[in-house]
Structures are given as C-alpha cells and as structure tokens.
Amino acid sequence: MLKFYNKIVAGVDNATIYQSIALLLFFLFFLFLIIVVVKKPKKYYHDMSNLPLDEPDEDTNLNNTN
C-alpha cells in the first residue's frame, strides 16, 4: 500500500509542502477541538449529559395534545 502511495506522490511537484500543510491543518484542527472542549464549563457538559433524562416541560405536553 505504501509503494502505491509513493508512486502517486512522486509525480507531484512540491509534494513535501503539501504533506506538511496537510499535517499542520490536521494538527491545528484537533488542537482547536481540544481548546474548545477544555474552555467550556463543566456545568455545560453536566447539563448536556442529563438532557435526555430530564422531564419534558408542561408547555411541550400541551402543544403535543392536538
């Protein structure tokens, strides 16, 4: 499989630049995700984890009885 990849990449000019850019974008994307997850307060994740277990409001029950 790697030999096939090497044949494709060998025909591309500046292949090392494209590989470096792809690796950098991959790294920055996951770094951004980690930062977003860490910056959110614990209360947000606690509320989201309990959301499926919460009882529905009476307003939504009244609207669904049509």
N, C-alpha and C positions, 0 to 999 in steps of 0.2 A: 504494500500500500504506500509506503514512504517513497519507493522508487518512482511510482506513478506521479506522486506529488512533486518530486524533484524535477521530473521531466517537464511538467507544466510550468513550474516557477522558473526554470532555467531559460525559458523562452521570453520571459517578461523583462523589459528594461527596468532598472531600479527596483527589483523585487525586494531587496532588503529594506528599502524605505517603506514600501507598502506593508511588509510584515511588521516593521517597527511601529508604524502608525496603527495597525490593527491591534497589536498587543497593547499599545498605550491607551487606545479607546476602550478596549476590554477592561483594563485595569482601572481606568477612570470611572467607567460605568459602575463597577462593583464598589469602588471606593465611595462614590456618590450614594449608592444604596445603603452602605454601612453608616454613613453620616446621617442620612435621613432617619434610619431606624433608631440610632442612638439618641438623636436630638428630640424625638417625640417623647412626651412624658409617659411614665408608667401607667398613669390613670387612663390614657387613651387606649393602651393595649388591654388593660383590665376591662374597660367598658366594651371594647370590641369583642373580647372573648366571651363576655356574658350576654351579649346582644341576642344570640339565638335562644337563650334561656329566659329572657325577660318576658313577662306577661304583656300582651298587647294592650294598648290604651282602650278606654271605653269608646272614644271617638271613632276609632277604626272599626270597632264592632258595630256601632250604629250605622256607619256608612256601608257595611257589607250586608246588612239585613234587607236590602231592597228586593 
